[in-house]
Amino acid sequence: MDLDKVVKNLETGLSALDKKEEKHILWFDELGIEDVPLVGGKNASLGEMYSSLTKLGVKVPYGFAISAVAYRYFIEESQLKDKIKESLAGLDTSNLHNLQQRGQKVRTLILNAEFPEMLRLQILKAYKAMVKRYGAQVDVAVRSSATAEDLPDASFAGQQETYLNVHSEEELLHSCKKCFASLFTDRAISYREDKKYDHFNIALSIGVQKMVRSDLASSGVMFSIDTESGFDNVVFVTGAYGLGENVVQGAVNPDEFLVFKPTLEQGFSPIISRTIGEKHMKMVYDHNGSKLTKNIPVPPHEREKYSLKDEEVLTLARWAIIIEDHYSAKRGHYQPMDMEWAKDGKDGQLYIVQARPETVQSRKDRSTIQTYSMEEKGSILTQGVSVGDKIGHGVAKIIHDIHQANNFKEGDVLVTDMTDPDWEPIMKKASAIITNRGGRTCHAAIISREMGVPAVVGCGDATKCIHDSQKITVSCAEGEKGYVYDGILKYKVSEISVKDIPETKTKIMMNLGNPHLAFAQSFLPNDGVGLAREEFIINSGVQIHPNALLHFDELKKNPEAAEEVKKIEMLTKGYEDKVQYYIDKLAEGMSMIAAAFYPKKVIMRLSDFKSNEYANLIGGRFFEPKEDNPMIGFRGASRYYSENFKEAFKLECLAVRNAREVFGLKNLKLMIPFCRTVDEAKRVLAVMKEAGIERGKDGLEIYLMCEIPSNVVLADQFLQHVDGYSLGTNDLTQLTLGVDRDSELVSHVYDERNQAVKDLVAGVINKCNELGKYIGICGQAPSDYPEFARFVVEAGIQTMSLNPDTIVKTKLMIAELEKHLGTGARKHIEGFNVPRSHLTSVAGDDMLKAPHHHNQHKMVVKKTVKKAAAPKKAVKKVAAKKVVKKVVKKAAAPKKAVKKAAPKKVVKKVAAKKVVKKVVKKAAAPKKAVKKAAPKKK
């Protein structure tokens, strides 16, 4: 070798060799994603982002890569290859002790080897260039990057080591050697053996990157896809205080945010879900100790605040879309991404410090949907965050230390405080995983998701509530929360194929309550949501009676309400304005459902609790009357204009405005339940208008539940004030037959198929079709009785909204029925045109042009909207495209109005009536703007 050339190149900071493929040191701006064989997936991705995306505003810290060539040079010059092979001879990954012993031996060999002099000099020369750029003793992150990280069936995330706050030449060299050794961690050896990868075909590169001072701020992980369902129209952001290792490892329960991509790209601010995490500790620099980092407690008042501001969450989401779009274009197909971010506490800027392809949801087959459901219930031992949607059971094994895991058997349930990559060899044997700590992006969640094993993380007390060797069932099939039940309980697994399901003239919609199941259920073949139940959102997401928040100061003075006040304080932590909590949580629940089915119609039924059900909410007993028959008492529309509830109802209206005006979810429509008289309908619409909700404004449609005989008898009059009806056959049957279906004595009389009920149903379907109004059915009958479904199709129903588990079979039945009926039999639909102002897609055509995203159910959406837009002449007259563009631009104005309209003064001034007047005056501000803007839209 020409030593003169080596010295000369070292002086200029270059490798001793001229070709990129042979260099030991490569800077990020020299690298692209095609360089995975040279520097591994992590470094190639950092180079790709630094070179291509910084110009688009994505901030990426600078640095250099020590190449895979350098690793092989190190192994060769140190004569380690044969020694490593010898150490791995007789390896048995199913024997944990054998695996640990051999892994330790290989790592010791690497750590004790000396760096070849040339490589040592090259690394130090590159570090000196970093010192020159950033200042003396520059702090860097030293990250491992395996060369097989982009293989389609491989996920190497977390298998090798990262070292933070490295700030000297000596520490850098030692950290590099530890990274090389981490190619042979126990979990990495086990993973390669399982995948049949040759240990010497995979090399390790090292990234040396300028540290982001997130120890002084916050950091976290984000995905450009929902990690549980695979729904790809959201960005999922997690964050906590301090350096990011705690979030990645699951040592803390982080804050979580969901941002809706399509309307974010239209200029809205759609943070459709926020969950505040525990964040009890943070990792910071250790300036005096022997280690480079340490964990310290987070003060209680900081834990109750979010680790990111709203605008920062939106910025990260925009970057996630840029990164996802870039990598999708590079790969030639849709590629969701898994990213790490950090906020610098010194300069206040956000940075992306890592990006890799998401490898779990993106590989799932969407043509078949598997659903799990509990068939038995048991006592709940503990609960936490559910990961995945499966159910598992087995014998609980409580393990506090990985070295105690030798007796862990296939099918046992792993119960521990938290996991790290060393636990992976036993995790793959588990039927379920339960941890005290961690969130949706912690190590246990990532690995269980990858292996298809149900996990409940962040329980807090799992190792105390569950006994070793106890038989338990772990359910992740019940929404956002995962439950651990005592005993081995029965559950059912159903498999639904969505291939070749025909389109039907009768639109098949869905009944939904739980917002946290909406993303997964959106993959079922559907034409939107015909009934979204607001009560479920209030009951599970809000939990507090609205009047208890409006009159919280008074409630605190009541000694009998001490327990309720304590619960309210706990639930609303982080909210100075308790009323805003109600608006936000209700808006988020609505928006989760509207986003899941966007741009298809989602009909949200406004609150329909009975007085006894409202009384069960926190604080509700102080504000609700006691009624002998709540079923036909103070419920639905009669509440909305009542002096006792009008202020609370206006909070629902503000939540709707947030969803539509701030989040941009204009596909959200409203339905008024249990409206007894035409005068009631007028009064409710007037109250809604006071709160800024107006029929026809920005395409808002308002329907009535048709569930009282008066709704049928006076349909001509009711339908003058609303856009249509949705049949609620449950209450219609009870009130037609005069029977309480919950009474065992007369329950045998209750039957939606009774001729009197059918006559009312057929008559009102006919009337709506004659008047050109919407008519759908959302009652239980079509889900329970196929013959009733056939009856309403023959009568001319436009949409049928069903429970998710009956969607596929009913759609197939309806398709077959329509084939036999032909076009003439459905006399009420033949020649029936909905006026353009009543169509779902007044703004729908333009919404569909928003970029994104390539999955099967989106293609169905496009077909559906095209069919809905049948009246071409109407479309031309309305000129929908121009309207939408202007609506979106103008939509920015009401955003502040909604935020300002938040009744902060409500809590200070307990008198509800006066408060709402003030709220309404503020909320009304945008109305003038809309009126002025109206001629421009035309």
N, C-alpha and C positions, 0 to 999 in steps of 0.2 A: 504494500500500500504506500502511496506517496504521502509521507508525513508532512512535507511542506504544504501540500494541498489541504491536508486536514487542518493544519494550523491556520492557514489563510481563511478557510471557510468558517472555522470557529470564530475568528475575529469579526466576521460579518454576520454572525448569528445563523449561518446556514448549516445544513447537514454536510457531512463529508462526501456525500454522493450527489450527483446532479439530477437524477430522475426523481420525480414525485413519488413513484412507486417504491423507491429505495431509500427515501429520506427517513431519518429517525425523528425529526421534529417537523411538524406541519402546523402553521398558524390557521386560525379559524377562517380568515378570509381567503385561504388557499383551498378550502375544502367544500365539498358538496355532498348531497345524499348518495351519489354514486360511489363515494369513497369508503363505504362500509367495510370492504375487505382490507382497507389500509388502516382505518382508525376506529372501527366498530360503529354500531348504530348510534350511540349517544353522541359521540364526537362528530360523526358525519352530519347528524341532524343539527348540532350547534353550528357547524360550519355553514350548512345550507341556510339556516335562519339568519346568521350574521351576514352572509353574502347577499341573500335575496330579499329578506323581509325587513331589515332595519330601515331600508329606504321607504317602506310602507308604514313606518311608525312603530313597529314592534321593537322594543328595546331588548338587546341581548348583550350580556357582559362579554368582553373580549378575552382571548386566551389562546393557548396552543395545545396540540395533541402530541403525545409521545406515541409513535406509531406501533402497529402490530409487528412491523419489521424489527423495531427496537426490542420488543418483547422476545421475539425469536432469537435475535442476536444475543440478548442477555442469557436465555436458556442454553444456547449453543456454547457461548464463550465460558459459561460457568459449569459446563458439562453436567447439566442437571437432567437431561431427558431420560437417560437410562436409569438414573437413581429414582426418578418419579415413577417410571414403569415398574420398577422393582417394588416400590412401596405400595402400588395399587394392585399387585398380583394377589389373587385370592379375595378380591373385594366382594362383599355381600351387602348390598344396600338395604336389604330387608332386616339385617342385623344392625341395630343402631350402634352398638358398641364397636363392632367391626368397622363401620363407616367412620365413626368419630376417631378411632385410633389411626386409621390409614390417612384420613384427611389431615390430621394434626401433623403426622410425619412428613407429608409433602410440603405443607406450609412452613414447617421448620427448616426444611432443606432450602427453600427459596429465601427465607428471611436471613439465613446464615451465609448466603452466597454474597460475594462482592460484586459491585457494579463494574463492568468493563470500563476502563479509564476513558475511552473516547465517548461512550454514552453518558458517563457522569458529567464530562465537560460540556457536552451538548445540552443537557438538561439545565445545567447551571447558567449557561450562556443565554438560553431562552428566558430563564427566570430574571436575569439581569436586565433583559430588554423590558420585562414587565415592570421592574423597579424604575427604570428610566421613564416609562410611560405614566406610572401611577404614584411614584414616590417610594422612599426608603421603607424596607420591611413590609412591602405590599402583602396584604392578606389574600390568599387564594384558596379555592376549593379544589381538591384533588379527587377526581371521579374516575372510576373504572368504566370501561366501555368494551364489551365483548364483540368480536367480529361476526358473530352469528345472530346478532340482535334483531335483524330484519327478516329472519326466516319466517314464512307465513304460519308455521305451526309451532313457533318458539316464542316464549316470553321470558326474557332474562332479567326483567325488572327486579331490582333488589337483591340479585344473587351475588353481586360483587360489591366491594366496599366504596364508601365515599368518606373523605376526611376534610373537615372544615376548619377555617381559621388557621391555615398553615402559613407561617410568616417568616421563615428563615430557610437558608439553603439546606441546612442539616435536616430540618423537619420535612422539607420537600422530598429529599432523597429517601428518607426513611418511609414517608407516606407512599411514595412510588413503589417501593419494594413491597409494602403491605398490600398495595393494590394488585401487584403481580401475584402475590400469594393467594389473594382472594379468588383467583380463578379456580382454586381448589378448596373452596369452602365445602362443608359437608353437603349443603343443599345443592350447590353447583355440580358436584360430583354425581350426586343422586339423580339430578335432573338430566344430565347428559347420558347417564346409563339408561334411564327410562326411555329417552328419545333415540337411543342408539347412535349418539354422536361420538366420534373419536375424540378423546381428550386432547390430542395434539393437532387436530384439524381446526380447533378453535383457539384463537390467540386473544391477547388482551392489549388494548390500547388504554392510555391514560389521558384524561382531559385536565388541564391546569387552567382554571378560569378565575378571573377577578371576583372576589367575594362581594355579594350584595349584603349590606349591613342590616339584614332583616332581624338580627338580634336586637336592634333598636326599634323595630317596627313589627312586621308580620310577614307571613309566607304561607304557602299551601299548595294544593294540587287542584287541577281542573281537567275536565273531560269535555270534548265537543259532542257528547252523546250522553243520554241518561244511562248510568252504569247498571241500573237494575233491570230496566225494560228493553234497552236498546233503542228507545225513542230518540230520533236523531235531530229533532228541531229545537233542542235546548242545549245550553252550555251549563254544566254542573261545576260550580266553584266551591272549594272548601278553603278555610283559612283559620289560622291561629296566631298567637303572638310568638315572636322569636324565630329562630332558625327552623327550617322546614322538616328536619329529621323526625321531630315528634309527631307531625301529621302523617308522614309516610309510614312510620313504624306503628302508629296507632296508640302512642303514649298519651295523647289528649283527644278529647271529643271536640272537633272543630266546629266553627260556624259553617253553615251550608246555604248556598244560594242557587236558584235556578233562573236562568235568563232565556227568554224565548227568542230564537234567532230571527224568524221572518219579520216580526214587527220591530225588532232592534234595527234591522237593516232599513226599515222604513222611517227611522228617526224617532221612534218611541223609546220609552224607558221601561222595558218589560221585565223587571225582577219579579217573577210570578210566585216565588217562594223564598222565604227567609226562615232559617232556624238558628237560634243562638246556641252556641256550644258551651261546654263547661270551661274549657281552656284554663285548667287549674294551675298549669305550670308552663314555663317557656324556656327554651334552650338559648343561652347567651355565650359570649366569649368568656373563657376563664383566663384572665390575665396573670394570675399569680400561682395557680395550681399546676400540678404535673400534667393534667389533661388540657386539651385545647378548647373544650367547651364544657358547660355544666348546666344543670337545670335549676331554676329558682321558681318560687311560688309567684303566681299572678295575684295582685291585690283584688279583693272581692269586687270593688266598684268597677274595675277594668273588665272583669269576667262578664259583667252584665252589659257590656257594650260590644258591638260588632267590631271585628278586627279590620274591616274594610268599610269605607264610605260607599254609598250607592254608586257614585260616579266612577269610583275605582273598580267596582264589580262590573259595571258596564264596559269600561275600558278593557278589562281582561277578557270579557266575552267577545268584544269586537276583535281582539287579537286572536282569540281561539278560532273564530270564523276565518280570519285571514290565513292562519296556519293550516287549518283543515282544508281550505280551498286550494292552497298552494300544494300541499302534499297529495291531494286528490288529483290535481292536474299532473303532477309528476308521475304518479303511479298509473294514471289512465283509468281510474275507477274511484268510487267514493271511499275515502279513507278517514274515519274518525280518529281523533288524536287524544293522547294522554300527556298532559303538560304539568310542569312545576313552575311556580311563579314566586317572586320574592319582592318585597318592598324595602327600599333602602331608607333607613331612619335618618340618614344624614342629608341626602339630596331630595328625599320625598318622592322619588320616582319608582315606578313599577318596572320589573324586568322578568323576562322568561329565561329560566336557567336550564330548562330541559324540555324536550318534546320527543315523543315516540309514538308509533302507531298503537291504537287500542286493539287488543288481540282477543277479546272475549265476545262482546256483543256483535262486533263486525263480522264474526265468522259463523253466527247462528243462522240456521235455516228457518226463514220466516214463512215457508209454505205450510208448516205444521205448527200448531200452538198446543203446548202441553200445559194443563192447568191442574193445580193441586187444591183440595179442599178438605177441611176437617169434617169427619162424620161423627166424632164424639168430642165432648168437652171435659176437661178435668180442671183441677185447681191449679192456678197460675203460680209457679214458683218464683219467676222473675221475668222481666221483659227488657227489651233494648231496641236497637236499630236493626230492622230486618234486612238481610243481604240475600238477594235472589228471591224466588217465589215458590220454593219447594218446602217439603215437610220431611223430616227424618226422625228416627227414634233409635234408642239403644241404651246401653249401660253407661252412666256418667263416670268419667275418669278425671278427677281433679288433679292437675299437674301444675306445680309451681315453678319447677325447674326442668329444662329439657333433659337433663341427665337422669331424671326420675322416670323417663318415659319408656323404659325397656319392657314393661309389662302391658303397654298399650296394644290392644288387639284390633284387628279389622272389624269395623262396624261399631266400635265404641264411640261415645260422644266426648269430644275434647272440651274440658272446662278449665279455663286458665285466666290469669290476669290480662295478659296480652301476648301476642306472638311476634316473632321476628323470623327472618329467613332460615335460621337454624332449625325451626320447628317443622319445616315443610315435609321432611321424610315421614313424620307421624301424621301430619295433617291429611295426607292423601289416603290414609287408612280410615279416617273418621267418617261416621255417618252424618255428623253435624258438628258445628264448632260454636262455642259460647265463650265470650270474653267479658271481663269487667270494663275494659277501656277500649277506646277506638271509635271511629266513625266510618262512613261509607267508603272512604278511600284509605283506610288503614291496611296494614299488611294482611291481617286475618281476612278482611273483606275482599281484598284483591285475589288472594289465593283461593278462597272458598268459591268465589265467583268463577275463577278459571277452571276449578275442578268440578263445578256443578254441585257443590255441597251446600246445604242451607247453613247459614250462620246468623247468630244474634250477637251483635257487638255492642259495647258500651253499656252493659247492664248495670255496672257499678257494684253489684253485690252478688254476682253469680257464684263465686267460690264460697260464699257464706250460706246462700239460700239452697244450694244444691248439695246433697251428700254424696260422698264417693260411693260408687257402685249402685246408686239409685237408678231405677229405670225411669226414663224421661222421654218426652216427645217435644221436638223443636219445630215450631211452625213459623214459616216466613210467608205464608199464603194469605195473610189477613190484612195486608196493607203496609203502611209505613212502619208500624211496630211489629217486632218479632216476639213471640211468646214461648216460654218454656213451661210445659205442663208436666204435672206429676203422672207417672205411669206410661205404659205403652198404649196409645190411643189409636183408634182406626182413622184412616184417611183415604181419600179417593184420588186417583190420578185419571184425568180425562185427556184424550188427544183429539184435537180438532184439525182437520185438513182444510185449508182455505184455497186449495187449488181448484180451478174450474168451477167456481161457484157462480152461477149465472146472475146477470143483472135482472132486476124486476121493475115493473112499472110502478108498483106500490113501493115507495121508499121504506127501507127497513132501518129504523133508527134504534137507539139504545137507551135504556133507563140506567142512570148512574147516581151514586151517592158519594162514594169514597173518592176524593180527588187523587189519592195516592195509588189507586188502581187504574186511573184513567189512561196513563201512558201505555200500559200493557194491553188494556182492553181496546185501545185504538187500532190495534193490528187485526182485530176481527173485522170481517166484511161488514160495512155499515154505511149509512147515509147521514150520519150525524147523531146528535143526542136529542131525543124527543122529550126527555124528562130528566133534568138534573135537580136533585133534591137539596135545597139550601139547608134544610134542617140537619142533615148529616154534617155539613161543614160547621154549622154552629155548635152542634153537640160534641163533635170530636176535635175540631180545630180551634174553636173559640172558648167553649165550655161555660162562659159567663153570661148571665142575663144582661141584655143591653141597658136596662134601666138601672141595674146595679153599678154600671160604669158611668152612666149619665149623672147619677146621684151618689157617687162614691163618697164624697165628703160627708153627706148626711149618714150614709151607711156606717162610716167609721165611728160616728157618735152613738150608734146603737149598740149597747152591750151584748144584745142577743146575736149580733151579727159578727162577733169577733172571729169565729172560725172561717166564715165566708170572706171576711176582709183579708185574713192571712193567706187564703188560697188565691185571691185576686192579686195580691201583692206578688206572690210567687209566679203566677202565670204571666203577669204583665211586666216582669223585671226588664229593665232597659227602656221602658216607656214612661216618661214623665206624664204624658197625656194618656190616661187610661182609655178614653174614648177612641183614640186613634188606633189602639190595639185592636178593638172590635172591627173597625173599618178595614184595617190592613189584613187581618187574618181572614176575614170574610172575602175580601177582594182576591186574596191569594188562592183560596179554595175554589172560587168561581173560575179564576184564570187558569188554574191547573187543568180543569176540565175543558174550558174553551180552547186552550192551547193544544191539548191532546188531539182534538178533532178539527182544528183549524185547516182550511177556511170553511169547513162545513158548519151548518147551523147547529148551535147548542142552545136549547131552550131551558133557561134556569127558572124553576118555579120559586117564587118568593116565599118567605117563611110561612109554614103552615103547621106550626106547633099548636096543639090544644093547650088550654090553660094549665092542666095538670102536668103536661110535658114541659112547658116553660118554667113551671115551678120547680122542676128538678134541676134546672141549670143553677150554677153557683149564684147565690143571692136572689134567686127567682121567687122564693117563698115570701119575700117581703113585698112583692109587687104584683102577685097574681091573685085573682079571685078564686074562691072555691065554688065549683059548679057541680051540680048533680049529674049533668050529662054533657061533658065537655065536647063530645063528638059533634053536637049541633049547637054549641055555645059560642064563646068568644074566640073565634079563630078566623084565619084567612083575611079576606078583604075588610071585614068589620073592624079588625084591629088597626088597620093602616091609617084610618082617618079619626080614630078615637083619641080623645084628649089624653087618655092614659098610656097610649102606645105610639102616637104619631111621631114623637121625637125619635123613638127607637127605630121606627120604620124608615125615617129619613137617613139613618146611618146605613141601612141596606142600600138605599139609593146612592149614597156617596161611594159605597163599595163597588157598585155597578159602574159608576162613573170612572173610578180608578181603573177597573178592568178594561173599559172601552176607550177611555180618553188618554190615560197615562200609559197603559200597556198595549193599546192599539188593537184589542181583541173585539173588533166590530161584529164578529160572528156570534157574539153573545146576545141572545134575545131573551125576553122576559115573559113570565106567565103569572097571572093573578089567580090565586086559588080561592075557592069557596066564596064566590061573589053572588050574593042572594038576589039582589035587585039591580035594575038598570041605574037607579040613583046611586047605589054603592059604587058601581063601576065609574061613574062620573066623578064621585068624590075622591076615589083612590087616584084616578088619573090627575086630578087637580093637585093632590098632595105630592105626587111624583113630579109634576111640573114645577112646583115650588122648590123642590130639591134638585132641579136641573135635569130631570129625566123626562124626555118628551117623545112621544110616539112619532116616528118618521124622521127624527133628527139623526143625521149620520147613519141612515138605514136601520134605525132601531125599530123592531117589531114588538108589539105587545099583544099577547094572547090571553084568553081566559080559559081556565079549567072548566070544562062543561061537565059538572058533577052533581048539579041540583036540577030537579025537574023544571024549575023556573027558567033555567038557562036554555032548555029545549023549547018550552012553550013560548018564550019571548025572544027567541033567537034573532028575529028580524031587528028588534030594538037593541039588543046587546051588541050585535055585530056591526052596528053603526059606529061604535066607539073603539073597536079593537080590530086586529088583523086576522083573527080567526079563533078557532076553538081547538082544545086538545081534550079528548074524551077521557074522563076519569071514571071508569066503570065501577070501581070499588064503592065509592060514596053514592054514585048514581043508583046502583042496585039497592043499597041500604035505604035510600030515601024514597025510591020508587015502591019498594015492597014494604017499607016501614019496619025494617028488621035490623036489629043490632047483631052483626055477624059475630061479635065476640061473646055473645050470650049462648051458652051451650044449649039452653032450653029451646031456642028458636033458630039456631044456626043452620038446621037442615033446610030451612026455607030460603036461605041466602043462595042465589044462583044467578050469575050474570047472563045465563042462557035462557032465563025466563022470558016469555014472549013479550011481556010488558016492557022489559028493559030493551029487548031487541027492537021493538017498535020505536022507542024513543031514540035509540042509537041510529037506526036507519033513517028516521025523519030528519035528524039534525045533520047527518052526513049529506043528505039531499039538499037541505037548505043552504049549507055552506058552499056546496058546489054551484048551486044556482046563483049565489051572490058573488062568486069569484073569491071566496075567502079560504084561508088555510083550514084544513080539517085533518087532524091526526088522532091517534088513540094511544094513550100511555098507561092505561089501566092494566091490571094483572091478567085479565081474562085471556088475551091472545097468547100470553106465555104459558098459561095453564091448560087452555083448551084449543087444540088445533081446529076444531069445528067452528069456534068463535072467530078465529083468525080468518077462516074461509068466508064466514058470514060477512065480516066487515069489508073484505076485499070485494065481494060480490056487490055490496052496497055502494062501493065507490070511495072508500077511504083513501086519502092521499098518502099518508105515512102511518106506519105502525111502529111504535117504540116498545122494545122488548128487553127482558132481562138478558144480560150477556150470555148466560149459559144456554139460552134457547135461540140465539140469533141464527146460527148456521142451519139447524134443522128446520126452523120456520121459513127461512129464506128459500131453502130448497123446495119446501112444500108450496110456498106462494108462487114460485117460478112454475111449478108443475100445474098449479091451479090456473094461473094466467094463460098458460098454453092452451088449456082446454076451454077457457072462457072466450078466448079470442078478443077482438077489439070491440065487437058490437054489444056483448053482454053487459059491459060496465057502462050503462047508459048515462050515469052521472058524470063520468069523466070524458066521454066522447065529445070532442070539440071544446073542452073546457080549457080556458086560458087564464092563468093567474095574472092580474095586472102587474106591470113591471115594478110598481112601488111596493108590492107585497113579496117579491122574490127574495130568497136568501141572499142572492149575489148582486144587490144593488151596487155594492162595491167589490163584488166577488171576482170579476174578470181581471181586474188589475192585481188583486191579491194573489191570484194564481201565478202572476208573472214574477213574483218575488223569487230570487234565486234560491236554490235548494230543493230538495235533497233527494237522494236516489234510493227510495225504498218502495216496496211493493204497494203499500197502502196509499201512498201519494198518487200513484197512477190511477187508482180507483177514484180518488178525489177529483182528479181532472175530468174523468169521464162523467162523474156525477154532476159536476157543475155545468159541463157542456149540455147535458140533458136538461138541467134546470133552466137553462137559458133559451129554451125552445122558442119563445116568442121573439123572433129576430127583429120584427118591426119595433117592438117595444124597446128593445136594446138600443136600436139606432136613435130613437127619440130621446132616450135618457142620456145617451152619450156617457156611459158609466165610467169610462177610462178617465175622462177629464175630471169628472166629479171626484173620483178617488184621489187623484193627485192633489186637488185642492183641499180635499178633506184632510188628508194627511198633513199637509202644510199647516192648515188652520188648527189641526188637533193640538198643536203645541200650546196654543193659548190657554185652553182649559186646564192643562196640566197643573199650572201654578194655582189655578183656582181651586182645584180639588185639594191640593196640599194645604192651601191657606184655609180652605173651607173646613179642614179638620177641626172639630169642635174643641179646640184647646180651652176656649173660654167656658165650655160646658162644665168642666170639672170645677172650675173656679166659681162659677155661678150655677148653683144647683137647680134653680128654677128652670125646668126644662123648656117651658114654653118660650120664655124670653130668649133662651140660648138658641133655639132652632131658628127663631126669626133672624137672629144675627147670622147664623150659619147660612140660611137660605139667601140672605142678602148678598153675602160673599159669593156663594155658589152661583147666584144669578148673574154675576158679572159677565161670564162668557156668553150669556144668551144674546146680549146686544151685539156682540161681535159676530155671532152666528147669523143674526138677522141681517146685519149689514153685508155680511159675506154672501148671503143667499143669492142675490142677483148675479154675482160673479160666477157662482157655480153653474148657473144656467147658461 
